[in-house]
């Protein structure tokens, strides 16, 4: 029996195969492929499963997954359920939103692997997971012990609300280029690049988030300020989620970009921006916030869904 769990992001696809021969995992750069099927074909060939029937497949895909075909956000791929099942002779196919999977992976992380950004005590109640990578995703659970799938949202596309003069200038700059300015326009890989370009003007040297962090770590002022704006805006966004959901069980911040910038998340500065909610500051202060330093929470969640599906069919 061969099963596949996959987390498909805007930049990378992470696949995990399980068969009688064991388990193998691989990360692929999406820029090297023109479709999801091309990624899966490469993976199957790489591990000697080409042409095999896939008994169980779980796909975590970016964007709304209730449509057919599923149009992937931030990457020009389309996924058609029937075509996929026919191509790989899939017996059981499960498609979830990428942040449903990421949320499951994030909340399963041991406490000692989390970075505490607002040190309140978790209580029974709702839980929210938000993560920045190629885009900005958000999902929530009604209770921390909820056994179903997290609720998928498109909360990354909420309107960005500036909190100071510099953020207001950034909003104007982005609005001139894109029209609508969502939180994803700042809290994403491209968003970090745009913030850096806004600050550096024609003097910018960085062409990727990794280069921005490298410059910031070496003391570059524009790069450091871009990351600080990123953290402050993320804190304000998390504060909005705290007000909207009252997630007494906590807010978890995850995603590849979030984890990459983890060292720049100062808990004191984050908590100040997080609680900057005027008359509601004391309400927000009671909500714990954690940063997940693991970068593959989406794959971890997809594997958890696959495991549950297999166990359900065995009973």
C-alpha positions in Angstrom: 0.0 0.0 0.0 1.2 3.5 -0.9 0.0 6.7 0.7 0.9 10.3 0.2 0.6 13.4 2.4 1.5 16.7 0.7 1.6 20.3 1.8 1.6 22.5 -1.3 2.8 26.0 -0.6 3.3 29.0 -2.9 7.1 28.4 -3.0 7.7 24.9 -1.9 5.9 21.5 -2.0 6.6 19.1 0.8 5.6 15.5 0.2 5.7 12.4 2.4 5.3 8.9 1.0 4.5 5.8 3.1 4.7 2.3 1.7 5.7 -1.2 2.8 9.3 0.0 2.3 9.0 2.7 4.9 8.5 6.5 4.8 10.3 9.1 2.7 10.0 12.9 2.6 11.1 15.5 0.1 10.8 19.2 -0.5 10.5 20.5 -4.1 10.8 24.0 -5.4 7.6 24.9 -7.3 9.4 27.1 -9.7 10.9 24.0 -11.3 7.4 22.5 -12.1 4.4 23.6 -14.1 1.8 21.6 -12.2 1.0 19.6 -9.1 1.0 16.4 -11.1 4.6 17.1 -12.2 5.7 17.4 -8.6 4.0 14.2 -7.6 5.4 12.3 -10.7 8.9 13.5 -9.8 8.4 12.3 -6.2 7.0 8.9 -7.2 9.8 8.3 -9.6 12.4 9.5 -7.1 11.4 6.9 -4.6 10.5 4.1 -7.0 6.7 4.3 -6.8 6.1 5.4 -10.4 3.0 3.8 -11.8 1.8 2.5 -8.4 -1.8 2.9 -7.2 -2.0 5.5 -4.4 -4.4 4.1 -1.8 -4.7 7.2 0.3 -3.8 10.8 -0.6 -4.1 13.9 1.5 -3.4 17.2 -0.1 -3.1 20.5 1.7 -3.6 23.3 -0.9 -3.4 27.1 -0.6 -6.7 28.8 -1.2 -10.4 27.9 -1.1 -10.7 24.1 -1.7 -14.5 23.8 -2.1 -14.3 24.5 -5.8 -13.4 22.1 -8.6 -10.9 22.7 -10.0 -9.1 24.1 -7.0 -7.1 27.2 -8.1 -4.0 27.5 -6.0 -3.3 30.9 -4.5 0.0 32.5 -5.3 0.9 29.8 -7.8 -0.6 29.3 -11.3 -1.7 25.7 -10.8 -5.2 24.1 -11.0 -6.1 20.8 -9.3 -9.1 18.7 -10.6 -10.2 16.0 -8.3 -11.5 13.5 -10.9 -8.4 13.9 -13.1 -6.1 13.4 -10.1 -7.9 10.3 -8.9 -7.8 8.8 -12.4 -4.2 9.6 -13.0 -2.9 8.0 -9.8 -5.8 5.5 -9.3 -6.4 7.0 -5.9 -8.8 5.0 -3.7 -9.3 7.8 -1.1 -8.5 11.5 -1.8 -8.8 14.1 0.9 -8.2 17.8 0.0 -8.0 20.4 2.7 -6.9 24.1 2.9 -3.2 24.4 3.6 -3.9 26.3 6.8 -6.2 23.6 8.1 -3.2 21.4 7.9 -0.8 24.0 9.2 -3.0 24.7 12.2 -3.0 21.0 13.2 0.8 20.9 12.9 1.3 24.1 14.8 -0.8 23.2 17.8 0.8 19.8 18.1 4.2 21.3 18.7 5.6 20.7 22.2 5.6 23.7 24.5 9.4 23.7 24.8 9.7 24.3 21.0 7.5 27.4 21.1 8.6 31.0 21.6 6.3 32.8 23.9 5.4 36.2 22.7 2.6 37.1 25.1 2.9 35.2 28.4 -0.7 34.8 29.4 -2.1 31.5 30.7 -4.0 29.3 28.1 -7.5 28.4 29.1 -10.1 26.2 27.5 -11.7 28.0 24.5 -11.0 28.9 20.9 -7.6 28.8 19.3 -6.3 30.7 16.3 -3.3 29.9 14.0 -1.9 32.5 11.6 1.2 32.1 9.5 3.3 34.1 7.0 5.1 32.5 4.1 4.5 33.1 0.4 1.1 34.3 1.6 -0.7 34.9 4.9 -3.0 32.1 6.2 -5.3 31.9 9.1 -7.5 29.1 10.6 -9.2 28.6 14.0 -10.6 25.9 16.2 -13.7 26.3 18.4 -11.8 24.6 21.4 -8.3 23.4 22.0 -9.6 19.8 22.3 -11.6 20.0 19.1 -11.3 16.7 17.2 -12.4 17.9 13.7 -10.5 19.9 11.1 -9.7 23.5 11.9 -11.9 26.1 10.3 -10.3 27.5 7.1 -10.6 31.2 6.4 -9.1 33.8 4.1 -8.3 36.1 7.0 -5.0 37.1 5.5 -6.9 39.3 3.1 -8.4 41.5 5.8 -7.8 45.2 5.3 -4.5 46.3 6.7 -5.0 49.0 9.4 -1.9 51.2 10.0 -1.1 52.0 13.6 1.4 54.8 13.2 2.6 57.4 10.8 5.2 55.2 9.1 2.7 52.4 8.6 0.3 54.9 7.2 2.9 56.0 4.6 3.6 52.3 3.8 -0.2 51.8 3.3 -0.3 54.7 0.9 2.7 53.4 -1.0 1.2 50.0 -1.3 -2.2 51.3 -2.3 -0.7 53.2 -5.2 0.7 50.0 -6.5 -2.0 47.4 -5.7 -5.2 49.3 -4.8 -6.6 47.1 -2.0 -4.0 46.7 0.8 -4.5 43.5 2.9 -2.4 42.3 5.7 -0.9 39.8 3.3 0.6 42.7 1.4 2.9 43.1 4.4 2.9 39.8 6.1 4.4 37.6 3.4 7.6 37.1 1.5 6.6 39.6 -1.2 5.3 41.9 1.5 8.6 42.0 3.3 10.3 42.8 0.0 7.9 45.6 -0.7 8.3 47.0 2.8 12.1 47.0 2.3 11.8 48.7 -1.1 9.5 51.3 0.5 12.2 52.1 3.1 15.3 51.8 0.9 14.0 53.4 -2.3 16.6 53.0 -5.0 19.3 52.1 -2.5 18.0 48.6 -1.7 20.4 45.7 -2.2 18.1 42.7 -1.2 16.1 40.7 -3.7 14.6 38.1 -1.4 13.4 37.8 2.3 16.6 35.7 3.0 18.8 38.5 1.7 16.8 41.0 3.8 17.4 39.0 7.0 21.1 38.5 6.1 21.5 42.3 5.7 19.5 43.0 8.9 21.7 40.5 10.9 24.7 42.5 9.7 23.2 45.8 10.9 21.7 47.2 7.7 19.2 49.9 8.8 16.6 49.5 6.0 16.6 45.7 6.3 16.3 45.8 10.1 13.5 48.4 9.9 11.6 46.3 7.4 11.7 43.3 9.7 10.7 45.4 12.7 7.7 46.7 10.7 6.8 43.1 9.8 6.9 42.1 13.5 4.8 45.1 14.6 2.2 44.6 11.9 2.0 40.9 12.7 1.5 41.8 16.4 -1.3 44.3 15.5 -2.9 41.7 13.3 -2.7 39.1 16.0 -4.3 41.6 18.4 -7.2 42.0 15.9 -7.6 38.2 15.9 -7.6 38.2 19.7 -10.5 40.7 19.7 -12.4 38.8 16.9 -12.1 35.3 18.3 -11.3 35.7 22.0 -9.0 32.7 21.6 -8.3 32.0 25.3 -6.4 28.8 24.3 -3.9 30.9 22.4 -2.8 32.3 19.1 -0.1 30.4 17.3 2.1 32.1 14.7 3.7 29.8 12.2 4.8 29.7 8.5 8.2 29.5 6.8 8.8 33.2 6.9 7.7 33.6 10.5 10.0 30.8 11.6 12.9 32.2 9.5 12.5 35.6 11.3 11.9 34.1 14.7 15.0 35.7 16.2 13.7 39.1 15.4 10.4 38.6 17.3 11.3 40.3 20.6 8.6 39.3 23.1 8.5 42.7 24.9 8.1 44.7 21.7 5.6 42.2 20.3 3.5 42.3 23.4 3.3 46.1 23.4 2.1 46.2 19.8 -0.2 43.2 20.3 -1.9 44.9 23.3 -2.2 48.3 21.6 -5.9 48.1 21.4 -7.0 51.2 23.4 -9.9 50.4 25.8 -9.5 46.7 24.9 -5.8 46.4 25.9 -6.6 44.5 29.1 -8.8 42.0 27.2 -6.1 41.3 24.6 -3.4 41.0 27.3 -5.1 37.8 28.6 -4.6 36.0 25.3 -1.4 33.9 25.0 0.7 34.1 21.8 3.2 31.5 20.7 5.6 31.4 17.8 6.2 28.0 16.1 9.8 27.7 15.0 9.1 24.6 12.9 8.9 25.4 9.2 7.0 22.3 8.0 3.8 22.5 10.1 1.7 22.1 7.0 3.2 18.7 6.2 3.0 17.7 9.8 -0.7 18.5 9.8 -1.3 16.7 6.5 0.4 13.6 7.9 -1.8 13.8 11.0 -4.9 13.9 8.8 -3.6 11.0 6.7 -3.0 9.0 9.9 -6.5 9.7 11.2 -8.0 8.7 7.8 -6.1 5.4 7.8 -7.1 4.6 11.4 -10.7 5.3 10.6 -10.7 2.9 7.6 -9.1 0.2 9.7 -11.9 0.2 12.3 
